[in-house]
Amino acid sequence: MKEELIPKNLMDFEKRFSTEEKCIEYILKLKYDNGIFLCPICGSSKTWYKRKYTFECSKCKSITSMLEGTIFEFKKKPLTLYFRAIWNIVVQKNGTNAMTIQSVLGLGSYNSAWAWSHKIRRSMVRLEAPKLSGTVEIDEGFLGGKTTGGKRGRGTTRPIVIVGIEQKEKKQLGRAKIRYISDSGHVNLHNFIKENVESGSTIITDDWNGYNGIEEYGYKRIIQKPVDDEEELPHVHLIISLLKRWLLGTMQGSYSRKYLPYYLDEYVFRFNRRKSKHRGLLFYRLMEIAVNKPPTTLKEIKENEKRANTDQGSSSEQSITNVETNV
């Protein structure tokens, strides 16, 4: 990690990224060794800046946008504005919503602020993020208000999330992974574990039969049973409780379940970096991912929305709380 790439505070941020040229220089330093653009066609470093974020290769004469394959690829506004949007999202301890982004940046369209927010959230997920390992506590939980009756994972309109959290020595918690699932069935639970936990790890679950057979994939399973009035899996339940509080606070009490995976991405990003010394480090970490990951387009966001509607049925059109909002 390069300390010189981490803005220390707001004044330092404004000084670093006051012009398009400074933003371009920062992206080059993050994306390429020594900040030198490399031709993606022939690999040559003998390139020169042309215009509008493009470089021309002196060797093969190809012209390439330095923003290709980054969150900024399809941008329509100045880089300085996008940088400020990212800074405003990470600098707030609990994040922010689209309405605040619109107000702070002076955007004329709420829809633009909303799309930016979701694209930034999708950039919080690394393409090859390391899996959880060691001893991992896993359980599902409901979001939204309390309900009574109905079978576990069935007969409920509340969204279900599955959480994995590493257990460290001295009762310390490590990294977490969270996924929005349609039900607590065998397929969803096994897929989450195989995709997010290293084979050979020890997983701690309750006695729900949806986890049966996971040992066949190289995991050691310990079934945790409650002692007296204590919760079976207290660490997972703590994460879910904090997640509910964060969603209600940041989204001002209401959020659409169609976009719940985007909010979970942001929460996990923040939780796994909760020990960061200052907000500038979060900006740096997010930018590291954003300049090396293909962007999520508005079309893809809408397609994900359609898939959520299909998977979850008509209930996916409802907000988690009683008041619908598209924040």
Summary of the structure (lengths in Angstrom):
residues: 327
radius of gyration: 21.8
end to end distance: 33.8
largest distance: 72.9
contacts: 946
relative contact order: 0.14
helix: 44%
strand: 14%
